[in-house]
Amino acid sequence: MKKVILLVAIVFSSVMHVHAQEMSSPSKRWGAELNILWPIFPGNIYKGQVTYETWRKNDLAGDAYVGFHIRPSEFREDEGDFANYALTFGYRQFFWKGLHAEIYQAIGPGFNTNNAIDGKDYTSWDYEVGLLLGYRLELFKKEKRDKMKFSPYLSTQQGFYYLAAQSNPHPIKNSEGERPFYVGTLNLGIRF
């Protein structure tokens, strides 16, 4: 009887160990990304974030992130001088290898000075939401990534953002209100 209990305990322990290895996250759970497209096109927008892999089971995984969105002051013909700064946060769900969907949120102040319609200055707290689909391309094979301290990757995403709320909206020439708008990203990242 003791041998049977010992055998069952060994088998159970082995199964649990294999299952725990399958469920465990890689050693590189943290990441950092910079959007390398937006400073060039559309220009004057800087976005970065820190990611954390919250869970993983094979190709399925989830990343939470927090970051920043900075648009220094620029002149817009239909608005006047405009700038905005935001704290970004969200969740990225991986489905297969690097294929993922992302829920995006940003909150922060927007500034419109010397408005093109009435010449006034406006300061507003803005809340933006978005949904993106994308792919993260690892630049090295898994065996090499596991040996590296920092593992680089590229990530591209396509989707839509929507300015969901403004505390003090400013007038814009020929505008009929806020509408969802297309966004595309190209992020250079590292996992560590």
Buried (B, 14 or more C-beta within 10 A) or exposed (E): EEEEEEEEEEEEEEEEEEEEEEEEEEEBBEBBBBBBBBEEEEEEBBBBBBBEBEEBEEEEBBBBBEBBBBBEEEEEEEBBBBBBBBEBBBBBEBEEEBEBBBBBBBBBBBBBBEBBEEEEEBEBEBBBBBBBEBBBEBEEEEEEBEEEEEBBBBBBBEBBBBBBBBEEBBBBEEEEEBEBEEBBBBBBBBBE
